[in-house]
Amino acid sequence: MLTLHPQFEIDEDAGILVEADAPTATQVIGEGPTETDDRTEPDVGVYADALLLIDELERHDPASMDSLDTETLIDLYTLLSDVQRGANDLRKDIADTLLD
């Protein structure tokens, strides 16, 4: 299990995710940073929404929607809409920059 968010670390001994006070150089507690661990959270809204969507998809199997409760389906629907809207906004910003 890996985490992509720079403020969460994996406590492998306890088998849990731990939120750090500040971004960390590695996502596994007790490991030192490596040259490829220079990740920072981008300042775009779609990033956080995408992480939340990934988390929700890992927790619930969307392939068997009949087994999901209404609240989970609403959460997935909302997150998918938020990611789509954020991706469209980012795509528009990129297109505007390319066209300038």
C-alpha positions in Angstrom: 0.0 0.0 0.0 1.4 3.4 -1.0 0.2 6.9 -0.3 0.8 9.7 -2.7 -0.1 12.6 -0.5 3.0 14.3 1.0 1.4 14.8 4.4 0.5 11.2 5.0 2.9 8.4 6.0 2.4 4.7 6.3 3.1 3.2 9.7 3.9 -0.3 8.5 4.1 -1.8 12.0 0.6 -0.6 12.9 -0.8 -1.0 9.4 -2.3 2.5 9.3 -1.9 5.9 7.6 -0.7 8.7 9.8 -1.2 12.4 9.0 2.0 14.5 9.5 2.1 18.1 10.5 4.1 19.0 7.4 4.9 17.4 4.1 7.3 14.5 4.5 10.2 13.4 2.3 9.1 9.8 2.3 5.7 8.2 2.8 6.9 5.3 5.0 7.6 6.1 8.6 11.2 5.4 9.5 12.6 5.5 6.0 15.0 8.2 4.9 14.4 10.4 1.9 15.8 9.4 -1.5 16.5 11.6 -4.5 13.2 10.7 -6.1 11.1 11.7 -3.1 10.9 15.4 -3.8 7.1 15.4 -4.2 5.0 18.4 -3.3 1.3 18.9 -3.4 0.4 20.9 -6.5 -1.8 24.0 -6.0 -4.7 22.8 -8.2 -8.1 21.9 -6.9 -8.4 18.7 -8.8 -5.5 17.2 -7.0 -7.2 16.8 -3.6 -10.4 15.7 -5.3 -8.5 13.0 -7.2 -6.9 11.7 -4.0 -10.2 11.5 -2.3 -11.7 9.6 -5.3 -8.8 7.2 -5.3 -9.3 6.6 -1.6 -13.0 6.0 -2.1 -12.4 3.6 -5.0 -9.8 1.6 -3.0 -12.3 1.2 -0.1 -15.3 0.3 -2.2 -15.6 -1.9 -5.4 -17.5 0.1 -8.0 -17.7 -3.0 -10.1 -20.4 -4.3 -7.8 -22.6 -1.2 -7.4 -25.6 -3.2 -6.2 -23.7 -4.0 -3.0 -22.8 -0.3 -2.2 -25.0 1.7 0.1 -26.7 4.9 -1.0 -24.3 7.1 1.0 -21.2 5.5 -0.7 -22.8 5.9 -4.2 -23.6 9.5 -3.5 -20.0 10.1 -2.3 -18.6 8.4 -5.5 -20.9 10.4 -7.7 -20.0 13.7 -6.1 -16.3 13.0 -6.2 -16.5 12.0 -9.9 -18.3 15.2 -10.6 -15.7 17.2 -8.7 -12.8 15.6 -10.4 -14.4 16.1 -13.8 -15.1 19.8 -13.1 -11.6 20.3 -11.8 -10.0 18.5 -14.7 -12.0 20.6 -17.2 -10.9 23.8 -15.4 -7.3 22.7 -15.5 -7.5 21.7 -19.1 -9.0 25.1 -20.0 -6.2 26.9 -18.2 -3.6 24.8 -20.1 -5.4 25.4 -23.4 -5.5 29.2 -22.7 -1.8 29.1 -22.0 -1.0 27.2 -25.2 -3.1 29.5 -27.3 -1.5 32.7 -25.9 
